[in-house]
Amino acid sequence: MATVDEIKDEDERLLAEMGYKQELKRGWSAFSNFAISFTIISVLAGCFTTYGQAWNFGGPVAISWGWPLISIPILIIGFSMSEIVAKYPTAGGIYWWASRLGGPVWGWFTGWFNWVGLVGVVASVDYACATFLGALLGLYGVDVLGMNFGDDVHILSETFFLFVLILLLGITLNVVRTHSLSLVNNVSVFWHVAGVAAIILILIIVPDTHASADFVFTERINNSAFGGGSTTGFLYWFYVLPLGFLLTQYTITGFDASAHISEETHGASRSAARGVWQSIFYSAVIGWFVLLAITFAVQDPDAISKAGGGSLAIFDQSLSLGWQKAVVLISTVGQLFCGIACLTSASRMCFAFSRDRGMPGSKSISKVNSKGVPVRAVLTMAIAALIVTLPALKGDGDFPFAFFAVVSITVIGLYIAYVIPIYLRWRQGSSFIQAKAWNLGNKWRWMNPFAVVWTIIITIIFSLPFSTTGIPWNTTGADGDGQFTWVDVNYAPLTVLAVLIIVGVWWKASAHKYFTGQVRNVDIDTALEGTDPPAGSDPPEGGGAGSSAGA
């Protein structure tokens, strides 16, 4: 019988050691692995769609200083995750690491937080893309099938219609051959780099005037009504401004995609590890430049605030109609790429979690077609994203109450999932046997605890109310006579609590009986022979969950 050393394909050998046979088609290069995380982070998406969050909660300082400063702890989280994915390059990624490092119960909760966060990513990215697409069609004066994108009548229903179309496009492209999908992400990297460069040049050359450096780097704005709009004092610096950091924290998410695609990547142990941290680093640098260009293009700050603080308002006052079309078109296409990649990453996580019996209907969802594509997992994540976005049909005028709540849920859900395996790796200490392909050396000693503390901080911050009328005990709103209203509540902490309760009860009631953290579908000797395990054979209990990292 063959030995492990006789397996010619190193990636398949490592996957077999982790207990899985090669079901997904391994057709992604190292660059493609980097490309999907870079595309999901997408500075053409987050920087443009959540710009208003930083403008209203902090002003230019939340953008010019907040972006680079908040990028640093995110990069540290990325480094910590890179070390783990180098050791365990599997599609399940985060929940699988938690199961291996801490046991099935850790993997169970991590998997569900990751799943909820990824649903939020798909929903929020595609909905924001629909918003920009609607604005683009409005600039062109499109009026078709009873939908006039040039006015603000029925804007929420029109945006939702575009959201559904974008979701359908993502489904279509995600069920094609995986090689074609990797090509889409490679093209996306070019579009993001060239597109950002074009937008920066446009914003530098076209506007007649620009804001001063003093405005961009020192101006403070508080449109939140907290503290009466004051931009000084404790409330501004430690409540309002941190809420503005959601721009950075939300934009630079989804880099776990490099882990989820690792089973489809050549040289996965090294390529996926580099894909995680490099996507963060390059996005942080490129994103900062584009945000500075947008902020320098501000002509009338008060008008921007009255228009909601969004990037579209800045383009409207600083660019002619033709140049507006160019900038919004570049951003919208980048967001389309982002949404497609988000669904890819989410479907791979859903596939892997189902493969290990973590979801209802796992046996069906975990199937792949003849091309090695998990079609049912793609559909599952798309339908979940559609359902979670239904509340966006309701709103105040053209503002959907649900959008920023979904954004907060995304950030909290994903980063909790990110930090659990980091904490478990930190707990293992020196007993964690680092991968030779990529590791942190001794830097894990400070990076791991820093990542844990930072995640706790941002979870608290983004669970806070974003409006005075979203505080349950409030009896006087910002104008002195407004009162608490449920539509202004930040539902992120309630959603997190609901997830904890539901999956906790589920675990106690039944899941602990069948979710072992991993269901091995191949033995190493069987993988060598290229055949399935004998019919009726039972997988080892837990698949090694709870064992030391070097086992």
Protein Blocks (a to p, Z undefined) as FASTA:
>chain_A
ZZfklpmblmlmmmmmnopacfbccfbcfklmmmmmmmmnommlmmmmmmmmmmmnnpjm
lmmmmmmmmmmmmmmmmmmmmmmmmmmgcfklmmmmmmmmnojklmmmmmmmmmmmmmmm
mmmmmmmmmmmmmmmmmmnopaeehiafkbcehklmmmmmmmmmmmmmmmmmmmmcfklm
mmmmmmmmmmmmmmmmmmmmmmmmmpmbdcdfklmmmpccdfkopgnlpagdjklmmmmm
mmmmmmmmmmmghklmmmmmmmmcghklmmmmmmmmmmmmmmmmmmmmmmmmmmmmpmbl
mlmmmnnopaklmmmmmpcfklmmmmmmmmmmmmmmmmmmmmmmmmmmmmmmmmnopagh
klmmmpccfkopafklmmmmmmmmmmmmmmmmgcehjacfklmmmmmmmmmmmmmmmmmm
mmmmmmnmmmlccdfkbcehjmmmmmmmmmmmmmmmmmmmmmpcfbfklgfklcbdfkop
accdfklpcfklmmmmmmmmmmmmmmmmmmmmmmgoiacfbdfklmmnopacdehiacde
hilpaiafkZZ
